[in-house]
Amino acid sequence: MVELIIVMTSTVLIFSIGYANYRGFQKRQHLENAVRQIKGDLRLAQEMALANRKPMDPPGNSCETNELGGYIFSKLQGYTPGPPKQLAAYEIYAACPDWARRVLVKGPVYLPDSIDLADFGGGNRFLFMILGKGVDKSSNVVFTLSFVGGGVANKTITITPSGRID
């Protein structure tokens, strides 16, 4: 009987430790996937600006008749647990030639549940300028992503004034 109690206690202890470690791993992967998603979309906007490529859709958009100013990354909203729940989201626009005459290129893109994108200033948007001229900010733009509820270190993405994405 004592042996059975020892075995059961050991099993419960090992399971508890393993589950806690797995949960932490799962949160870290969740956050890392959001970082990869945003970096990929930032690189898309950057590449389109470098190539001075205008969007073709929808037909008749303002980019067909105006000069391309660049591509805008714009945060729409942060995460709110609710009710109602609101996921963090962003959009990418072509500025033809400015914010007033923009064309939606991608979005809204919603981040996974429980991931928050903190405000990064400047109206929560910035512009990748055409032909490798960098961004329209004189200092680094720093995105901070966090897992709501904690338990995981925050991740940052930095865009330098020259347009480098770290």
C-alpha positions, 0 to 999 in steps of 0.5 A, spaced: 500 500 500 505 504 501 509 503 495 502 504 491 502 511 494 509 513 493 508 511 485 502 515 485 505 521 488 511 520 484 507 520 477 502 526 479 509 530 481 512 528 474 506 530 470 505 537 474 512 539 472 512 536 465 505 540 464 507 546 467 514 546 462 509 544 456 505 550 457 511 555 458 513 552 451 507 553 448 506 560 450 513 562 447 512 558 441 505 562 440 509 569 441 514 567 436 509 565 431 506 572 432 513 575 431 515 571 425 508 573 422 509 581 423 516 580 420 514 577 414 509 582 413 514 588 414 519 585 409 513 585 404 511 592 405 519 594 405 520 590 399 514 593 395 517 600 397 524 598 395 521 596 388 517 602 387 511 597 386 504 599 385 498 595 387 494 593 381 487 591 386 482 594 386 482 596 379 481 604 378 485 605 385 489 611 387 495 608 385 494 608 378 494 615 377 498 618 383 505 617 385 507 612 390 509 615 396 511 608 400 508 603 404 504 604 411 504 599 416 499 601 421 497 598 428 489 598 428 488 595 435 491 592 441 488 585 445 483 586 449 480 580 453 473 582 453 467 582 453 467 582 447 474 579 446 478 584 441 484 581 437 490 585 436 491 587 429 494 591 423 494 593 416 498 595 410 497 600 405 500 603 399 500 611 400 499 614 393 502 619 394 500 620 402 495 617 408 489 621 405 489 617 398 491 610 401 490 603 398 489 597 402 494 592 401 493 587 406 489 586 412 486 587 417 491 581 420 489 579 426 494 576 431 493 570 435 489 570 441 492 573 447 498 576 444 498 584 444 502 589 440 503 595 444 503 602 441 509 604 438 508 612 437 507 616 431 500 615 430 501 607 431 503 607 423 510 608 419 512 609 412 517 605 408 519 610 403 520 608 396 527 606 393 530 604 399 530 611 403 528 608 409 522 610 414 519 616 415 521 616 422 528 619 425 529 614 431 527 607 431 520 604 431 520 598 436 514 593 436 513 590 443 509 583 443 507 580 449 503 574 451 497 577 455 497 573 462 505 573 463 509 567 464 513 569 457 518 574 456 516 580 451 519 580 444 521 586 440 522 588 433 526 594 431 525 598 425 531 603 424 530 609 420 534 606 414 529 601 414 533 595 417 528 590 420 531 587 427 
